[in-house]
Amino acid sequence: MQDLFAEQLKALRAASLDRHLFEISSPQGPEITVVGRDRRTRRLINFSSNDYLGLANDPRLREAAISALQEFGVGAGASRLISGTQPPHVRLERALAEWKGTEAALCFSSGYAAALGSIPALVTKNDVVLLDKLCHASLIDAAKLSGARLRIFPHNNLRKLESHLQWARREHTGKRVLIVTESVFSMDGDRAPLRDLVQLKKQFDALLMLDEAHAVGVIARHGRGLAATENLSDGVDVQMGTLSKALGAGGGYICGSHDLIEWLINRARSFIYSTAPPPAIAAAALAAVNFLSSSEGEERRLLLGERIKLMQELLPRTGLNKEQSAVSSAILPWLVGDEQAALDLATALKSEGFLVPAIRYPTVAKGSARLRITVTAAHEENHIRSLCEAIKRLSRGGGA
């Protein structure tokens, strides 16, 4: 068995697809301290985090977590249906529903768990799931786990989606059809054509599930996401999101109707059979939602918008990136193509003081390796200018 793993690891290394953990000995922020394999530390400017609003180390969240820790202890002690539901969980779910403009909300231990529990509760054998090709792995895994018929449509390809919907209604009459997509896609930073998707789902009497993980906190007034900014919340049956990115805490959620949430409480296995999230984490997430709903939170979101715009203006458009359209999210991909070349560029940037991850297969398609640059409201202008200058110089020198 050990020889089997050794051979598989050797194959990964040969294809430049092996991965390694590394330790960060500081809180999340625009600058972090990275521990090397020799245990030496180095300070790097961090362009790898999903902490879009800089809330992961915000005093408001820390104080809320400490207060809940003192009142309720460390662990929840049981699953939510047994004795694990505590006031921070209840308050957070009420606040999420109000913030997202839905009847109710339900929190999970992670965004992955929210996907894995909800999709198999929504559809089952002989039902149909239609999934955008670039959806997150959690959505893909959940669709497979459900046992439903799974059809993939090319990224944001409405014509192919319509063809799949016609097939589903013709071949699976009377069965439930679920369309699954993301509002902002995690590796490309582009948006789903939500208005057209809602129109199609209504035309074919389907359900629509929207993963807002990379949109909440970034898009729409008070960071309520793509459904809110398009005024389409009523057209989205299942709004999924995470509390661990722009909200700076941890966990995932589903927002929707009262009936939907009651059904998930009874049928979402990742919710039923998991110990409840620690109350301190729920309290921190609630503090983040309250902050986003405030005028100060909106100022922070607008500052993030300014930082994104600056990065878009300064990031060089050369090589594979000449035709890149401007994204409207905090995720800016810098395409490299070859897996080893992407690693080499990430290493070169690290030597100059920047942490920018190289993203490779299977996270993205083979031959489309890239740097995934994420901008946060905590970045200073000089951080962004310095990174763009380094990418321009290294790319000119053959680094990309």
Summary of the structure (lengths in Angstrom):
residues: 400
radius of gyration: 21.4
end to end distance: 38.5
largest distance: 62.4
contacts: 1392
relative contact order: 0.15
helix: 46%
strand: 18%
